[in-house]
Structures are given as structure tokens and as C-alpha cells.
Amino acid sequence: MSEGQKVGAVILAAGASRRFGSPKQLVVLDGRTLLEHAIDAAAWAELRPVVAVVPVWLSRPASLAAEWVRWVRNPFPERGMSLSLRLGLEALGDEVEAAVILLGDQPRLPASTIGAVLAARGQRPVVASRAGGILAPPVLIERDHFHVVEGLSGDTGLRELLRDRPDLVTSVDVAAHSPDVDQPVDVGRLTSEPRR
């Protein structure tokens, strides 16, 4: 990241974990919860501040007490990822020049993927990682385009924007997208995979 440029992060972690069967935000992998892994990834990329959008029932653990981690509760998680995205960007406001959107259920996100997205800033207002022809988080949005999330709805997050507004998006090729943790079997699969 260039000297003096302030880029924050929004971690979307307010989902109901229906497929998982229990709150996956609290699932432990390698001694850290999935949410802590996402915050670690933001920290390694020197993103500040980090906004974690979580369900109202989730208590903030002592391990996440750093002043640069902000806890934002989504009172209506059933409205989907789009509401969490708006709440997170609102919490950053005009304090940052851009925000990187991360998912709270991707504990194996390589730091290099966030770095590649940050390095591609400047051509268009949105930068997304691309693997196998699919655009997905991490996604960077410049602050003067935070308003583009206002038209999103439901649980699609940025998928609609990336699909419908290619004129706004620079894509960055990465080796692979980080796998999501959607079911308990996914945790077992990731246990044997080292963080890259």
C-alpha cells in the first residue's frame, strides 16, 4: 500500500450459518475462530480500521479488543449480506480512501491475494480478485463509490455489482479463491491445509 493511503476493511460475518448448523463465526480452526482468521488477514495487509459486521448476539472476544477493530452489529441478518455491506461501509465513512471487503468464513485467504487487489488500485473504482473466470472477494471499493452498494439487496453481496457493472471493475487474476466454510466437513478439510 502506498505511503499515506488509508484503506480499511469490512468483514462480512453476520450470517445465520444455516448450512453449518451452529454459529460458524465461533468455529475454531488452528486455535483461532473463523472471524479472527479474517481479522488476521486484514491486519497482515495493514488495513485499518477493520469493521467486523456480526450478528447482534455475538459478544466481542477479548482477543479482538484492539482499537482498530470495530464491532458493528447487524440487527437484521435475514436481510442478507447486502445490509451487512452497507452497515460496514457506513462505519468506515470518510475516514478511509477505500475499503477491502472480506468474508468471515474464508480462513485460508492468502495475504498475497489481498496484496494483489491493493496493487491494482487506480484504474477503476472497484477491484476484484478473479479465479477460474469468477470474480469474488476480496473486493476493493474506492470511497467515492461506496454509494454503489445502496442498490444491492438480499444475500448476493457484491455479486450483482460485479456482474452488472463491469465498467466499474478491474479484475486481478489469482491462483484460486479461498474456500468458504459452509459445513462442518469444510473445517476438517481445511485443518490439513497450511495458511499461505
Residue, then its C-alpha position, 0 to 999 in steps of 0.5 A: m500500500s502506498e505511503g499515506q493511503k488509508v484503506g480499511a476493511v469490512i468483514l462480512a460475518a453476520g450470517a445465520s450459518r444455516r448450512f453449518g448448523s451452529p454459529k460458524q463465526l465461533v468455529v475454531l480452526d488452528g486455535r483461532t475462530l473463523l472471524e479472527h482468521a479474517i481479522d488476521a488477514a486484514a491486519w497482515a495487509e495493514l488495513r485499518p480500521v477493520v469493521a467486523v459486521v456480526p450478528v447482534w448476539l455475538s459478544r466481542p472476544a477479548s482477543l479482538a479488543a484492539e482499537w482498530v477493530r470495530w464491532v458493528r452489529n447487524p440487527f437484521p441478518e435475514r436481510g442478507m449480506s447486502l445490509s451487512l455491506r452497507l452497515g460496514l461501509e457506513a462505519l468506515g465513512d470518510e475516514v478511509e480512501a477505500a475499503v477491502i471487503l472480506l468474508g468471515d468464513q474464508p480462513r485460508l485467504p492468502a495475504s498475497t491475494i489481498g496484496a494483489v487487489l491493493a496493487a491494482r488500485g487506480q484504474r477503476p473504482v472497484v477491484a476484484s480478485r478473479a479465479g477460474g473466470i469468477l470474480a469474488p472477494p476480496v473486493l476493493i471499493e474506492r470511497d467515492h463509490f461506496h454509494v454503489v452498494e445502496g442498490l444491492s439487496g438480499d444475500t448476493g453481496l457484491r455479486e450483482l455489482l460485479r456482474d452488472r457493472p463491469d465498467l466499474v471493475t478491474s479484475v486481478d487474476v489469482a491462483a484460486h479463491s479461498p474456500d468458504v466454510d459452509q459445513p462442518v466437513d469444510v473445517g476438517r478439510l481445511t485443518s490439513e491445509p497450511r495458511r499461505 
